[in-house]
Amino acid sequence: MRSNFASRIRLISFFVIVCAAVLIVRLYFLQIVYSQSYKLKADHQYSSISQNIFNRGSIFFVDKDGVKTSAATIKSGFFLTVNPRLIADAEEVYKKISAITTIDHDTFIKKATKQNDSYEEIIHRLTSDQAAAISTLDITGIGLYKEQWRFYPGDTVAAQTIGFVGFTDKSDGLVGQYGLESSDEEILKRTNQNIKMNAFAQMFSELSTVVVSGGGEGDVVTTIEPTVQSFLEEQLVKTNKKWNSTLTGGIIIDPKTGEIYALGSYPTFNPNSYQKEESSKVFSNPLVENVYEMGSIVKALTMAAGLDAGVVTAQSTYNDTGSKTLNGKKISNYDGRARGVVPMQEVLNQSLNLGVAYVADKLGNTLFTKYMLDYGLGSKSGIDLPNEGRSLVNNLNSSRDIEHATASYGQGIAMSPMAITRALSVLANGGTLITPHVTKEIDYLTGRSLVTPIVEGERVIQQSTSKEITRMLVSVVDHALLEGAVKQTNYTIAAKTGTAQIADPQGGYYSDRYLHSFFGYFPAYNPSFLVFLYTVYPKGVDYASHTLTQPFIDMVKNLINYYQIPPDR
């Protein structure tokens, strides 16, 4: 008897626990996952519910204190319709509604007087107050419907990274285009709008999505720091306009982890009004998709390879004759002038083409190529953004010395700004490859979060080499860059400029068109930030030291103050 009683108690307890679990899961999904759907139904008090309310996951920025701010979200409002068959006096209706919201008179009258028509959309994106006021008019033939649309609170901030939502030829609805909106479409899209699902089915279907596929629908949290992003964009606009460049771009990254604090280019666009742009080219992200010959910033990579292989030291010298001929072609320093016997430090200080060509020759073509490819210059960076461009480094496979000599100072090979930033981070972080990324974590609707792992990549150069090339690049800033005018008393900064001829599509190079590039990291021996800048075809100026040094220094000072970075010297 007692045994049967105990069994019944256990059975009842089991059902109570199961019911409680179901109720908890149900409440979670109704109050958290599908709360937006209930909010929509609440608006039924003065509008009709549209059959297909647009919904989509959010994208967030994260500030230095870990606070999320919205980069892409959903905004709600109402749209107004007319049934011309029921409108007795279109002019009178226009007067009443135009007193509440702005409506084009001719457009309204044309639509409201269409014969044999029962439905015309008049105006979209009305506020709740406007919809309520129109509803109180109680006009026969007027309809109000709830609607939602994608909204980007920052307007142009990180637009090419975020992307936008729009229609395409291959879809019958709104989908993500460009940037994270495109690459994270499967996460951001919302397909399950049914809030009447059976609780058991809902619980297990959501869990199976995570367990089986490792994903599901959710929100995207980025590494982008909104204040840093805004400051970078201000500098890009200022620089581009000052020098009337074709394009100016920049990246601010943690060279140790690959987290990107900011990236952007100018010209850019506003995703809230992308339809107004004359060309779709502005939507793509040139920092990821375009490839360029980067010029003399590559010299830092060549010098580090020479140091790492032991073929040169900072004190090693060579005889600089100003120019030399390889495989029947002449290469020379930027000014063609001979320097005589020159130590390696001066190769970087004076940015001497013949100096790094000497280092490449000492390495030999095979070893030089290996280092360049180990830096990742021949492969994609792995950035979590769409349409990454592939580097053009076929010259490294040539047996001709001339191709390796020009590659040593950044001509004849091309890579994306993201790829070169990844390579330069090797110099800053102790010698290993990183994976640059703009996604910090994915927050799934099930409550599960997937944080982007920080994994140390392959070693390219030794830690001692990283320290030595850093020391040499600090010397460049302290003594050579604008003749030492930008040296910071309390902070070590490692940096190098680059000026590259722009290739002519018809063959050869333009004689008057250059790409200016600049990279630097700080505090140099334990860097928190690496900044990469470039500007394409600036006018009326010869060298990157004049176009990009000041924007870089301004960003350094801003980052030091904003993050309260302590002095390191």
TIPAVEX-970949 format. One record per residue (C-alpha): residue number from 1; x, y, z. Coordinates in pm, whole numbers, plus 50000, padded with zeros to 5 digits. Layout:
# TIPAVEX-970949
TIRO   i    xx    yy    zz
TIRO NUM     X     Y     Z
...
END
This chain:
# TIPAVEX-970949
TIRO   i    xx    yy    zz
TIRO   1 50000 50000 50000
TIRO   2 50276 50237 50100
TIRO   3 50466 50143 49785
TIRO   4 50170 50236 49562
TIRO   5 50126 50563 49750
TIRO   6 50496 50653 49701
TIRO   7 50475 50568 49331
TIRO   8 50173 50794 49290
TIRO   9 50353 51078 49467
TIRO  10 50655 51040 49239
TIRO  11 50431 51031 48931
TIRO  12 50243 51341 49039
TIRO  13 50569 51519 49123
TIRO  14 50705 51429 48780
TIRO  15 50403 51579 48603
TIRO  16 50418 51892 48820
TIRO  17 50786 51942 48732
TIRO  18 50720 51886 48362
TIRO  19 50425 52128 48363
TIRO  20 50631 52388 48548
TIRO  21 50915 52351 48297
TIRO  22 50674 52388 48006
TIRO  23 50519 52699 48160
TIRO  24 50861 52855 48222
TIRO  25 50971 52786 47864
TIRO  26 50638 52912 47732
TIRO  27 50661 53233 47933
TIRO  28 51017 53288 47813
TIRO  29 50923 53258 47449
TIRO  30 50607 53466 47483
TIRO  31 50763 53744 47691
TIRO  32 51110 53756 47537
TIRO  33 51129 53583 47201
TIRO  34 50788 53683 47063
TIRO  35 50718 53991 47271
TIRO  36 50734 54206 46960
TIRO  37 50446 54015 46802
TIRO  38 50225 54088 47102
TIRO  39 50320 54454 47092
TIRO  40 50201 54462 46733
TIRO  41 49865 54318 46833
TIRO  42 49834 54579 47107
TIRO  43 49827 54848 46840
TIRO  44 49504 54699 46706
TIRO  45 49317 54960 46913
TIRO  46 49335 55211 46627
TIRO  47 49475 55024 46328
TIRO  48 49447 54702 46138
TIRO  49 49725 54445 46147
TIRO  50 49908 54405 45819
TIRO  51 49935 54044 45708
TIRO  52 50314 54055 45680
TIRO  53 50479 54273 45942
TIRO  54 50850 54307 45868
TIRO  55 51072 54189 46151
TIRO  56 51444 54132 46181
TIRO  57 51718 54084 46441
TIRO  58 51925 54375 46571
TIRO  59 52290 54469 46521
TIRO  60 52472 54639 46807
TIRO  61 52783 54844 46864
TIRO  62 52959 54807 47200
TIRO  63 53131 55098 47375
TIRO  64 53449 55072 47582
TIRO  65 53247 55005 47896
TIRO  66 53062 54715 47738
TIRO  67 52736 54905 47686
TIRO  68 52546 54810 47371
TIRO  69 52406 55073 47139
TIRO  70 52189 55002 46840
TIRO  71 52346 54998 46495
TIRO  72 52050 54841 46314
TIRO  73 51706 54792 46463
TIRO  74 51335 54788 46385
TIRO  75 51126 55104 46391
TIRO  76 50748 55089 46413
TIRO  77 50482 55316 46270
TIRO  78 50173 55315 46052
TIRO  79 50076 55361 45692
TIRO  80 49756 55516 45565
TIRO  81 49539 55380 45285
TIRO  82 49223 55493 45103
TIRO  83 48940 55307 44943
TIRO  84 48839 55544 44659
TIRO  85 48501 55371 44630
TIRO  86 48412 55490 44979
TIRO  87 48555 55844 44960
TIRO  88 48265 56086 44905
TIRO  89 48464 56412 44907
TIRO  90 48839 56372 44842
TIRO  91 48915 56742 44895
TIRO  92 48748 56743 45236
TIRO  93 48932 56429 45341
TIRO  94 49261 56580 45226
TIRO  95 49206 56892 45436
TIRO  96 49141 56688 45750
TIRO  97 49438 56457 45711
TIRO  98 49685 56724 45591
TIRO  99 49619 56911 45916
TIRO 100 49779 56614 46096
TIRO 101 50059 56511 45857
TIRO 102 50214 56641 45538
TIRO 103 50062 56486 45225
TIRO 104 50116 56590 44865
TIRO 105 49784 56729 44748
TIRO 106 49796 56615 44386
TIRO 107 49910 56264 44475
TIRO 108 49634 56223 44733
TIRO 109 49357 56349 44504
TIRO 110 49479 56132 44216
TIRO 111 49475 55816 44428
TIRO 112 49162 55897 44628
TIRO 113 48952 55953 44316
TIRO 114 49051 55643 44120
TIRO 115 48736 55479 43993
TIRO 116 48685 55106 44038
TIRO 117 48976 55093 44286
TIRO 118 48939 54972 44643
TIRO 119 49291 55012 44782
TIRO 120 49562 55276 44751
TIRO 121 49855 55337 44988
TIRO 122 49894 55707 45058
TIRO 123 50165 55770 45315
TIRO 124 50402 55552 45518
TIRO 125 50584 55580 45848
TIRO 126 50328 55775 46045
TIRO 127 50392 55808 46418
TIRO 128 50162 55661 46682
TIRO 129 50032 56009 46766
TIRO 130 49956 56083 46402
TIRO 131 49781 55749 46357
TIRO 132 49573 55803 46672
TIRO 133 49472 56151 46558
TIRO 134 49368 56025 46214
TIRO 135 49178 55737 46371
TIRO 136 48968 55977 46581
TIRO 137 48851 56147 46260
TIRO 138 48658 55828 46182
TIRO 139 48662 55888 45807
TIRO 140 48492 55626 45595
TIRO 141 48733 55486 45337
TIRO 142 49048 55560 45537
TIRO 143 49255 55270 45672
TIRO 144 49552 55256 45908
TIRO 145 49792 54961 45920
TIRO 146 50080 54879 46148
TIRO 147 50418 54862 45973
TIRO 148 50783 54816 46068
TIRO 149 51099 54900 45882
TIRO 150 51474 54872 45920
TIRO 151 51627 55171 46094
TIRO 152 51991 55272 46142
TIRO 153 52018 55518 46433
TIRO 154 52375 55618 46345
TIRO 155 52289 55710 45985
TIRO 156 52627 55691 45806
TIRO 157 52820 55545 46102
TIRO 158 52988 55221 45989
TIRO 159 52744 55203 45697
TIRO 160 52966 54990 45474
TIRO 161 53024 54746 45760
TIRO 162 52657 54722 45859
TIRO 163 52503 54722 45510
TIRO 164 52128 54760 45462
TIRO 165 51807 54569 45392
TIRO 166 51637 54585 45054
TIRO 167 51475 54393 44771
TIRO 168 51676 54193 44518
TIRO 169 51595 54022 44189
TIRO 170 51645 53685 44357
TIRO 171 51409 53737 44652
TIRO 172 51041 53813 44698
TIRO 173 51103 53999 45023
TIRO 174 51345 54221 45206
TIRO 175 51689 54068 45262
TIRO 176 52025 54186 45389
TIRO 177 52252 54345 45132
TIRO 178 52619 54426 45185
TIRO 179 52803 54418 45517
TIRO 180 52679 54225 45818
TIRO 181 52320 54251 45700
TIRO 182 52424 54023 45414
TIRO 183 52681 53793 45578
TIRO 184 52456 53734 45882
TIRO 185 52128 53706 45692
TIRO 186 52051 53362 45833
TIRO 187 52091 53495 46188
TIRO 188 51909 53825 46144
TIRO 189 51612 53713 45937
TIRO 190 51290 53624 46116
TIRO 191 51088 53338 45969
TIRO 192 50890 53212 46269
TIRO 193 50621 53468 46347
TIRO 194 50364 53218 46482
TIRO 195 50314 53287 46853
TIRO 196 50055 53012 46885
TIRO 197 50302 52724 46854
TIRO 198 50261 52431 47084
TIRO 199 50490 52484 47383
TIRO 200 50655 52144 47357
TIRO 201 50717 52176 46983
TIRO 202 50849 52526 47027
TIRO 203 51086 52434 47306
TIRO 204 51237 52135 47126
TIRO 205 51249 52297 46780
TIRO 206 51436 52597 46912
TIRO 207 51679 52381 47108
TIRO 208 51739 52149 46814
TIRO 209 51824 52448 46597
TIRO 210 52109 52532 46831
TIRO 211 52225 52179 46903
TIRO 212 52212 52045 46548
TIRO 213 52313 52346 46340
TIRO 214 52493 52545 46608
TIRO 215 52292 52852 46519
TIRO 216 51946 52991 46461
TIRO 217 51791 53335 46458
TIRO 218 51933 53603 46684
TIRO 219 52106 53939 46718
TIRO 220 52460 54037 46620
TIRO 221 52689 54220 46862
TIRO 222 52988 54382 46693
TIRO 223 53333 54485 46810
TIRO 224 53275 54836 46671
TIRO 225 53319 55107 46936
TIRO 226 53079 55385 46828
TIRO 227 53281 55679 46961
TIRO 228 53602 55552 46800
TIRO 229 53416 55479 46476
TIRO 230 53273 55830 46466
TIRO 231 53611 55990 46526
TIRO 232 53774 55779 46255
TIRO 233 53504 55878 46008
TIRO 234 53548 56246 46092
TIRO 235 53918 56217 46012
TIRO 236 53850 56033 45686
TIRO 237 53606 56298 45566
TIRO 238 53841 56579 45664
TIRO 239 54141 56416 45493
TIRO 240 53954 56326 45176
TIRO 241 53815 56676 45133
TIRO 242 54142 56848 45217
TIRO 243 54334 56664 44946
TIRO 244 54045 56606 44705
TIRO 245 54118 56233 44705
TIRO 246 53919 55972 44519
TIRO 247 53876 55770 44838
TIRO 248 54011 55764 45192
TIRO 249 53982 55472 45434
TIRO 250 54101 55348 45769
TIRO 251 54102 55061 46019
TIRO 252 54159 55063 46395
TIRO 253 54228 54715 46529
TIRO 254 54360 54538 46836
TIRO 255 54672 54376 46684
TIRO 256 54673 54103 46950
TIRO 257 54314 53979 46924
TIRO 258 54199 54094 46581
TIRO 259 53901 54283 46726
TIRO 260 53821 54580 46503
TIRO 261 53722 54895 46689
TIRO 262 53652 55097 46376
TIRO 263 53672 55073 46000
TIRO 264 53533 55292 45730
TIRO 265 53589 55479 45408
TIRO 266 53476 55799 45244
TIRO 267 53269 55850 45029
TIRO 268 53002 55657 45218
TIRO 269 52622 55650 45234
TIRO 270 52325 55658 45468
TIRO 271 52153 55316 45485
TIRO 272 51828 55485 45588
TIRO 273 51812 55645 45244
TIRO 274 52036 55425 45029
TIRO 275 51792 55455 44738
TIRO 276 51909 55813 44683
TIRO 277 52263 55708 44587
TIRO 278 52347 55745 44219
TIRO 279 52592 55455 44214
TIRO 280 52585 55122 44398
TIRO 281 52966 55129 44418
TIRO 282 52945 55330 44740
TIRO 283 52772 55036 44914
TIRO 284 53069 54801 44887
TIRO 285 53345 54802 45147
TIRO 286 53678 54892 44980
TIRO 287 53870 54801 45295
TIRO 288 53768 54440 45239
TIRO 289 53681 54411 44872
TIRO 290 53939 54627 44690
TIRO 291 54307 54547 44644
TIRO 292 54587 54802 44605
TIRO 293 54961 54822 44566
TIRO 294 55046 54955 44911
TIRO 295 55394 55095 44864
TIRO 296 55651 55156 45133
TIRO 297 55460 55027 45437
TIRO 298 55555 54683 45296
TIRO 299 55918 54776 45366
TIRO 300 55854 54713 45736
TIRO 301 55750 54356 45653
TIRO 302 56057 54304 45434
TIRO 303 56292 54441 45699
TIRO 304 56133 54222 45967
TIRO 305 56180 53916 45745
TIRO 306 56548 54004 45701
TIRO 307 56594 54051 46075
TIRO 308 56410 53728 46153
TIRO 309 56616 53523 45907
TIRO 310 56938 53678 46040
TIRO 311 57055 53808 45702
TIRO 312 57066 54167 45834
TIRO 313 57062 54356 46163
TIRO 314 56967 54714 46234
TIRO 315 57339 54800 46214
TIRO 316 57405 54619 45884
TIRO 317 57506 54843 45595
TIRO 318 57495 54837 45215
TIRO 319 57623 55065 44945
TIRO 320 57332 55270 44806
TIRO 321 57399 55374 44445
TIRO 322 57061 55538 44393
TIRO 323 56953 55296 44120
TIRO 324 57030 54953 43979
TIRO 325 56921 54731 43691
TIRO 326 56766 54387 43735
TIRO 327 56652 54165 43447
TIRO 328 56690 54460 43213
TIRO 329 56473 54693 43422
TIRO 330 56582 54984 43635
TIRO 331 56474 55041 43994
TIRO 332 56569 55341 44202
TIRO 333 56504 55528 44523
TIRO 334 56206 55762 44523
TIRO 335 56434 56054 44435
TIRO 336 56694 55857 44236
TIRO 337 56968 55987 44466
TIRO 338 57254 55770 44594
TIRO 339 57319 55760 44971
TIRO 340 57649 55573 44983
TIRO 341 57703 55339 45277
TIRO 342 57373 55320 45467
TIRO 343 57266 55124 45780
TIRO 344 56933 54940 45787
TIRO 345 56779 55190 46027
TIRO 346 56822 55460 45764
TIRO 347 56654 55236 45507
TIRO 348 56336 55276 45709
TIRO 349 56401 55634 45814
TIRO 350 56453 55749 45455
TIRO 351 56228 55483 45298
TIRO 352 56492 55362 45053
TIRO 353 56378 55124 44780
TIRO 354 56728 54998 44714
TIRO 355 56772 54922 45083
TIRO 356 56482 54678 45108
TIRO 357 56568 54534 44766
TIRO 358 56908 54458 44920
TIRO 359 56734 54279 45211
TIRO 360 56519 54078 44969
TIRO 361 56829 53980 44774
TIRO 362 57002 53866 45092
TIRO 363 56699 53655 45177
TIRO 364 56684 53504 44830
TIRO 365 56368 53479 44623
TIRO 366 56241 53158 44780
TIRO 367 56276 53264 45143
TIRO 368 56152 53617 45072
TIRO 369 55840 53475 44908
TIRO 370 55783 53240 45200
TIRO 371 55786 53526 45449
TIRO 372 55549 53738 45239
TIRO 373 55304 53449 45211
TIRO 374 55341 53363 45579
TIRO 375 55232 53719 45656
TIRO 376 54905 53620 45485
TIRO 377 54954 53845 45182
TIRO 378 54865 53565 44942
TIRO 379 54540 53465 45112
TIRO 380 54223 53617 45245
TIRO 381 54230 53762 45596
TIRO 382 53926 53568 45716
TIRO 383 53735 53884 45805
TIRO 384 53368 53809 45879
TIRO 385 53240 54045 45609
TIRO 386 53129 53950 45257
TIRO 387 53311 53962 44924
TIRO 388 53668 53982 45049
TIRO 389 53909 54050 44766
TIRO 390 54195 53813 44697
TIRO 391 54551 53947 44691
TIRO 392 54736 53968 44361
TIRO 393 55079 53829 44442
TIRO 394 55167 53623 44135
TIRO 395 55488 53822 44098
TIRO 396 55619 53641 44405
TIRO 397 55608 53316 44208
TIRO 398 55835 53458 43939
TIRO 399 56195 53347 43911
TIRO 400 56301 53700 43813
TIRO 401 56482 53909 44070
TIRO 402 56311 54229 43953
TIRO 403 55968 54107 44067
TIRO 404 56092 54030 44418
TIRO 405 56282 54358 44439
TIRO 406 55974 54567 44355
TIRO 407 55758 54355 44585
TIRO 408 55999 54430 44870
TIRO 409 55886 54794 44861
TIRO 410 55519 54730 44788
TIRO 411 55492 54759 44411
TIRO 412 55386 54482 44173
TIRO 413 55182 54304 44440
TIRO 414 54838 54413 44561
TIRO 415 54627 54328 44864
TIRO 416 54323 54456 45048
TIRO 417 54360 54708 45331
TIRO 418 54232 54435 45564
TIRO 419 54497 54188 45446
TIRO 420 54784 54435 45490
TIRO 421 54650 54535 45833
TIRO 422 54653 54170 45935
TIRO 423 55012 54133 45811
TIRO 424 55131 54448 45988
TIRO 425 54972 54327 46313
TIRO 426 55232 54048 46312
TIRO 427 55502 54311 46372
TIRO 428 55308 54459 46663
TIRO 429 55183 54155 46852
TIRO 430 55498 53948 46899
TIRO 431 55498 53771 46564
TIRO 432 55173 53577 46509
TIRO 433 54887 53597 46262
TIRO 434 54549 53715 46383
TIRO 435 54200 53677 46240
TIRO 436 54043 54022 46207
TIRO 437 53675 54027 46298
TIRO 438 53388 54267 46359
TIRO 439 53153 54021 46531
TIRO 440 53197 54000 46907
TIRO 441 52912 53758 46971
TIRO 442 52582 53622 46842
TIRO 443 52290 53632 47087
TIRO 444 52041 53367 46977
TIRO 445 51668 53392 47050
TIRO 446 51697 53075 47257
TIRO 447 51903 53265 47513
TIRO 448 52232 53110 47406
TIRO 449 52527 53333 47312
TIRO 450 52814 53241 47086
TIRO 451 53124 53452 47153
TIRO 452 53385 53484 46879
TIRO 453 53688 53291 47007
TIRO 454 54029 53457 47011
TIRO 455 54274 53197 46883
TIRO 456 54646 53262 46843
TIRO 457 54746 53209 46484
TIRO 458 55059 53069 46329
TIRO 459 55392 53223 46422
TIRO 460 55553 53420 46140
TIRO 461 55846 53590 46310
TIRO 462 56013 53546 46646
TIRO 463 55916 53764 46943
TIRO 464 56267 53909 46946
TIRO 465 56222 54011 46583
TIRO 466 55893 54179 46664
TIRO 467 56063 54373 46941
TIRO 468 56352 54479 46716
TIRO 469 56140 54592 46420
TIRO 470 55924 54781 46668
TIRO 471 56231 54957 46806
TIRO 472 56332 55055 46452
TIRO 473 55983 55186 46371
TIRO 474 55977 55387 46695
TIRO 475 56302 55545 46580
TIRO 476 56133 55635 46251
TIRO 477 55866 55831 46441
TIRO 478 56105 55988 46691
TIRO 479 56365 56104 46440
TIRO 480 56251 56082 46077
TIRO 481 55876 56128 46042
TIRO 482 55835 56499 45967
TIRO 483 56185 56530 46112
TIRO 484 56069 56414 46455
TIRO 485 55800 56681 46488
TIRO 486 55532 56429 46595
TIRO 487 55736 56241 46856
TIRO 488 55527 56193 47172
TIRO 489 55713 56269 47493
TIRO 490 55528 56016 47708
TIRO 491 55437 55746 47456
TIRO 492 55625 55521 47216
TIRO 493 55472 55499 46869
TIRO 494 55590 55270 46589
TIRO 495 55493 55382 46240
TIRO 496 55578 55387 45870
TIRO 497 55443 55574 45567
TIRO 498 55395 55449 45213
TIRO 499 55360 55609 44872
TIRO 500 55281 55386 44574
TIRO 501 55227 55456 44208
TIRO 502 54878 55366 44091
TIRO 503 54861 55110 43811
TIRO 504 54716 55224 43478
TIRO 505 54456 54975 43346
TIRO 506 54608 55028 43001
TIRO 507 54946 54910 43128
TIRO 508 55228 55051 43338
TIRO 509 55171 55320 43600
TIRO 510 55026 55669 43603
TIRO 511 55300 55928 43632
TIRO 512 55090 56161 43849
TIRO 513 54865 55935 44053
TIRO 514 54963 55785 44387
TIRO 515 54818 55594 44676
TIRO 516 54932 55712 45017
TIRO 517 54930 55468 45309
TIRO 518 55024 55485 45675
TIRO 519 55029 55243 45967
TIRO 520 55126 55280 46328
TIRO 521 55076 55106 46661
TIRO 522 55101 55215 47023
TIRO 523 55208 55195 47299
TIRO 524 55471 55041 47078
TIRO 525 55602 54757 47294
TIRO 526 55261 54649 47427
TIRO 527 55017 54790 47174
TIRO 528 54646 54830 47232
TIRO 529 54579 54973 46888
TIRO 530 54709 54950 46534
TIRO 531 54584 55218 46297
TIRO 532 54596 55179 45919
TIRO 533 54510 55469 45686
TIRO 534 54517 55518 45312
TIRO 535 54405 55777 45060
TIRO 536 54376 55725 44686
TIRO 537 54498 55987 44436
TIRO 538 54532 56291 44664
TIRO 539 54590 56613 44472
TIRO 540 54865 56868 44514
TIRO 541 55080 56666 44755
TIRO 542 55360 56418 44699
TIRO 543 55404 56200 45006
TIRO 544 55195 56018 45266
TIRO 545 55390 56186 45545
TIRO 546 55211 56509 45450
TIRO 547 54860 56368 45399
TIRO 548 54824 56106 45672
TIRO 549 55063 56182 45956
TIRO 550 54845 56443 46122
TIRO 551 54522 56240 46101
TIRO 552 54711 55948 46254
TIRO 553 54853 56157 46539
TIRO 554 54510 56308 46605
TIRO 555 54366 55959 46636
TIRO 556 54649 55849 46864
TIRO 557 54581 56138 47101
TIRO 558 54208 56077 47091
TIRO 559 54246 55705 47170
TIRO 560 54494 55774 47451
TIRO 561 54255 56020 47614
TIRO 562 53940 55817 47555
TIRO 563 54084 55493 47691
TIRO 564 54303 55661 47952
TIRO 565 54613 55473 47836
TIRO 566 54901 55522 48082
TIRO 567 55234 55658 47952
TIRO 568 55500 55401 47865
TIRO 569 55804 55627 47872
END
